[in-house]
Amino acid sequence: MDDRTPLGFNVHRLPYDAKRMRFPFFSSAIPAPHIQVGREGEDTAVRYLRTLGYTILGRNIHVGKKDEIDILAFDRSEKITVFAEVKSRERSGAYAPEMNITWDKRTAMARAAARWITQRNLDVPYRLDVICVSEGRVVDHYKEIESD
């Protein structure tokens, strides 16, 4: 029996990272499908916000150990900082993207926004938005969601 892979590597001599249970050279060259859908959704949301006149200040900002801000923007018309969460679906179907905005997620969004502002000693008005993307287009934009 031949122990070679289709690429010609000897299976028993491959550098295997047991802790991560993966081969190092097969790692993140191609992102998982759900990661790719999320990235494309965020790109679509950024384009959408720019058409509304928003200034994009940052993307995928990690705050604390587990909180993340998908899009940080400034709404010039209302003069307010916007912390936006993007929910994406590859296709419309079983349920809408906004179905994943749970109480826990809203609480995490509020915590991340407050922490980001506090870390910078800012006293600025802000709001939490959710942008829903399905099939490559923005289908809903919820402004000023509540975290309670």
C-alpha positions in Angstrom: 0.0 0.0 0.0 1.3 3.4 -1.0 1.5 6.0 1.9 1.7 8.9 -0.5 -0.9 11.6 -0.8 -2.2 12.8 -4.2 0.4 15.6 -4.0 3.2 13.1 -3.5 3.9 13.6 0.2 4.6 10.7 2.4 1.8 10.6 5.0 4.0 9.5 7.8 6.5 12.3 7.4 4.2 15.2 7.2 4.7 17.9 9.9 1.4 17.5 11.9 0.5 20.0 14.6 -1.4 17.7 17.0 -2.5 20.6 19.3 -4.3 22.3 16.4 -5.1 19.1 14.6 -4.1 20.4 11.2 -1.2 20.4 8.8 0.6 23.7 8.8 0.9 24.1 5.0 -2.9 23.4 4.5 -4.0 26.1 6.9 -5.8 29.3 6.0 -5.0 29.6 2.2 -8.7 29.3 1.4 -11.1 30.6 4.2 -14.0 28.5 5.3 -17.2 29.3 3.3 -18.9 31.0 6.3 -15.9 33.3 6.8 -15.9 34.2 3.1 -19.7 35.0 3.2 -19.0 37.2 6.3 -16.2 39.1 4.6 -18.2 39.7 1.4 -21.1 40.9 3.6 -18.9 43.4 5.4 -17.5 44.6 2.1 -21.1 45.1 0.8 -22.1 46.9 4.1 -19.0 49.3 3.8 -20.0 50.2 0.2 -23.6 50.8 1.3 -22.5 53.0 4.2 -20.2 55.0 1.9 -23.2 55.7 -0.4 -25.1 57.1 2.5 -22.2 59.5 3.2 -20.7 57.7 6.2 -16.9 57.8 6.8 -15.5 54.4 7.5 -13.1 54.6 10.5 -12.3 50.9 10.9 -13.2 47.3 10.4 -13.0 44.2 12.5 -11.8 46.1 15.6 -11.1 43.7 18.6 -12.0 45.2 21.9 -11.2 43.3 25.1 -10.8 39.5 25.0 -13.8 38.5 22.9 -15.7 41.5 21.6 -15.4 42.8 18.1 -16.7 45.8 16.2 -17.4 44.8 12.5 -17.6 48.4 11.2 -16.8 51.6 12.9 -18.1 54.6 11.0 -19.1 58.2 11.3 -22.5 59.4 10.1 -21.7 62.9 8.8 -25.4 63.9 8.4 -26.3 63.1 12.0 -22.8 63.8 13.4 -22.7 60.5 15.3 -20.3 57.6 15.7 -21.8 54.3 14.5 -20.8 50.9 15.7 -22.2 48.5 13.1 -22.7 44.7 13.3 -23.1 43.0 9.9 -25.1 39.8 9.6 -24.8 38.0 6.3 -26.5 35.2 4.5 -25.3 33.7 1.2 -28.9 33.3 0.0 -32.3 34.2 1.4 -34.2 31.2 2.6 -34.9 29.6 6.0 -34.4 32.7 8.1 -33.3 36.3 7.8 -29.9 37.5 8.9 -31.3 39.6 11.7 -32.5 36.5 13.4 -29.0 36.1 14.8 -29.1 39.4 16.8 -29.8 37.9 20.2 -29.8 39.6 23.5 -26.3 38.4 24.2 -25.1 39.8 20.9 -26.7 43.2 21.5 -25.1 43.2 25.0 -21.7 42.4 23.5 -22.1 45.2 20.9 -23.0 47.7 23.6 -20.1 46.6 25.8 -17.6 46.8 22.9 -18.8 50.3 21.9 -18.6 51.6 25.5 -15.2 50.0 26.0 -13.8 51.5 22.8 -15.0 55.0 23.7 -13.7 54.6 27.3 -10.3 53.5 26.2 -9.9 56.6 24.2 -11.4 59.0 26.8 -14.0 60.2 24.3 -17.3 61.9 25.1 -19.1 61.5 21.8 -22.6 60.5 20.8 -22.9 57.0 19.3 -25.4 54.4 18.2 -25.5 50.7 17.5 -26.6 49.6 14.1 -27.2 46.2 12.5 -26.8 45.8 8.7 -28.3 42.7 7.1 -26.8 41.4 3.9 -28.3 38.7 1.8 -27.4 37.5 -1.7 -24.8 40.2 -2.0 -27.0 43.2 -1.2 -28.1 45.1 1.9 -31.7 44.1 2.7 -32.1 45.9 6.1 -30.4 48.6 8.1 -31.5 48.8 11.7 -30.4 52.0 13.4 -30.2 52.5 17.1 -30.8 49.0 18.3 -31.4 48.6 22.0 -29.1 46.5 24.2 -31.6 46.0 27.0 
